[in-house]
Amino acid sequence: MEPFLNRDAAWLLLTEYTKSESLLKHALAVEAAVSGYARKFDQPDVDWGIVGLLHDFDYERWPTPDDHPFRGCEILETHGYPDWVRRAILSHADYSGVPRESLLEKTLFACDEMAGFVTAATLVRPSRSVLDLEASSVVKRMKDKAFARGVKREDLRSGAELLGLPLDEHISNVITFMRERADVLGLRGTL
C-alpha cells in the first residue's frame, strides 16, 4: 500500500523547527517504535512513523503546555496534514483534552516516553548500544527513581496497558524496533 504521507516532507518540516540533536534523535526513535508497531498491527508503517516523527516537532520553539502540541498542529494543518495525524499528535499530551481512542493514538503515547527511556537506558550501558539491551535492564532502571527522573513511570506502564501488552513485552518490542535503526539513532555504541 502506498503511503499517504511523504516522509521526506515530514523530515524537512521537523528539521525546520527542531535543531537539537537530542530532540531529532527522539523523533527518530519514536518513529522507529511507532512504525514497528504499525507493521505488527498490519497498519501503514510509513504514515504511522511520520506521526511519531512529527509528534514533538514544535516543542523546541514552543515547549509550554499552552503551546505544545497545539502550535504544531496548526502548522500541520496549513501543510495539509489530515485530521487523524493532528488528532494523534494532540492526544499524546495528557493536557490537550483529546482522548486516546484509535490504535495509532494509543501507540504514539505508548512509544513516546518508552523510546526516550530505552534511549536513556542504552546510553548508560558500558557498550552504549541498544543491540545488547534487554527488557529486564529497562525494568530495573524503571525502579531507580533517580534515573531519568523526568519520565513518569506510570506513563510507561499505562502505555503498555493501552496496547494490551505486558510491560516487558512492550519494552522488548520497542527495543527491537529501535535496534533496526541503531545506526540512525546513534545507538550502535561499541558493538
C-alpha positions in Angstrom: 0.0 0.0 0.0 1.3 3.4 -1.0 1.9 5.7 2.0 -0.5 8.7 2.2 2.1 11.0 3.8 5.5 11.9 2.4 8.4 11.1 4.8 10.9 13.4 3.1 8.5 16.4 3.5 7.9 15.4 7.2 11.7 15.3 7.8 12.1 18.8 6.2 9.3 20.1 8.4 10.9 18.5 11.5 14.3 19.9 10.8 12.9 23.4 10.1 11.5 23.6 13.6 13.9 21.4 15.5 17.7 21.9 15.7 18.5 20.0 18.9 20.3 16.7 18.1 18.7 15.0 21.1 15.2 16.1 20.0 15.9 14.9 16.5 17.1 11.5 17.8 14.0 11.3 20.0 11.8 11.9 17.0 13.6 9.2 15.0 13.3 6.8 17.9 9.6 7.4 18.3 9.2 7.0 14.5 11.1 3.7 14.7 8.9 2.4 17.5 5.5 3.6 16.1 6.3 2.3 12.6 7.4 -1.0 14.1 4.1 -1.4 15.8 2.3 -0.4 12.6 3.9 -3.4 10.9 3.0 -5.6 13.9 -0.6 -4.4 13.7 -0.8 -4.5 9.9 -1.1 -0.8 9.5 0.6 1.7 7.2 4.1 1.9 8.7 5.3 5.0 6.8 2.2 7.0 7.7 2.3 5.9 11.4 6.0 6.5 11.5 5.6 10.1 10.3 3.2 10.7 13.1 5.9 9.6 15.5 8.5 11.7 13.7 6.4 14.8 13.9 4.8 14.4 17.4 7.2 16.9 19.1 8.4 19.0 16.1 7.1 22.2 17.7 8.5 21.5 21.1 11.8 23.3 20.8 10.2 26.6 19.8 7.1 26.3 21.9 7.8 23.9 24.9 5.0 25.1 27.2 1.7 23.3 27.7 -0.1 26.4 26.4 1.6 26.0 23.0 2.8 22.3 22.5 1.4 20.4 20.6 -1.2 23.0 19.6 1.1 25.3 17.6 2.5 22.3 15.8 -1.0 21.0 14.8 -1.9 24.4 13.4 1.3 24.3 11.3 0.5 20.7 10.2 -3.0 21.9 9.1 -1.5 24.6 7.0 0.7 22.0 5.4 -2.3 19.8 4.6 -1.8 17.0 7.1 -5.1 15.2 7.7 -7.1 15.4 10.9 -6.1 11.9 12.0 -2.5 12.9 12.1 -3.2 16.1 14.1 -5.6 14.3 16.5 -3.0 11.6 17.2 -0.4 14.2 18.0 -2.8 16.2 20.2 -3.7 13.0 22.1 -0.1 12.3 23.1 -0.3 15.2 25.5 -2.5 14.4 28.6 -3.4 18.1 29.0 -4.7 18.6 25.4 -8.2 17.3 26.2 -8.0 14.9 23.3 -8.6 11.3 24.5 -6.6 8.5 23.0 -9.1 6.4 21.1 -7.5 5.0 17.9 -4.9 2.3 17.9 -2.4 4.9 16.4 -3.2 7.4 19.2 -2.6 4.7 21.9 0.6 3.5 20.1 2.1 7.0 19.9 1.5 7.5 23.6 2.9 4.1 24.4 6.1 4.7 22.3 6.8 8.3 23.1 8.1 8.0 26.7 9.3 4.4 26.3 11.5 5.3 23.3 13.1 8.1 25.4 13.5 5.8 28.4 15.0 3.0 26.3 17.5 5.5 24.8 18.5 6.7 28.3 18.9 3.1 29.5 21.1 2.4 26.4 23.4 5.3 26.9 24.4 4.3 30.5 25.4 0.8 29.4 29.1 0.1 29.0 28.6 -0.7 25.3 26.3 2.3 24.8 24.4 0.0 22.5 20.8 -0.9 22.1 21.9 -4.1 20.5 22.7 -5.7 23.8 20.0 -4.0 25.9 17.3 -6.3 27.4 13.9 -5.6 28.7 14.9 -6.7 32.2 17.6 -4.0 32.3 15.0 -1.4 31.4 12.6 -2.7 34.1 15.4 -2.4 36.6 16.1 1.2 35.6 12.4 2.0 36.0 12.7 1.0 39.7 15.5 3.6 40.2 13.6 6.8 40.8 16.8 8.9 40.3 17.3 7.5 36.8 15.7 9.6 34.0 13.6 11.2 36.7 11.6 13.3 34.3 9.9 10.2 32.9 6.7 9.2 34.7 6.9 5.5 35.3 3.1 5.4 35.3 3.1 6.6 31.7 5.5 3.8 30.7 3.2 1.2 32.4 -0.1 2.8 31.1 1.3 2.9 27.6 1.8 -0.9 27.6 -1.7 -1.3 29.1 -3.2 0.8 26.3 -1.7 -1.7 23.8 -3.0 -4.6 25.9 0.6 -5.9 26.4 2.6 -6.9 29.4 5.2 -4.2 30.2 8.2 -6.4 29.5 6.7 -7.4 26.1 6.2 -3.7 25.2 9.7 -2.8 26.2 11.1 -5.7 24.2 9.1 -4.6 21.1 10.4 -1.0 21.4 14.0 -2.3 21.8 13.6 -4.5 18.8 12.2 -1.7 16.6 14.9 0.7 17.8 17.6 -2.0 17.1 16.5 -1.9 13.4 17.6 1.7 13.2 20.5 1.6 15.7 22.9 3.5 13.4 20.5 6.3 12.6 19.6 6.7 16.3 23.3 6.7 17.3 22.7 3.7 19.5 25.0 1.1 18.0 27.6 2.0 20.6 30.8 -0.1 20.6 29.0 -3.2 19.1 
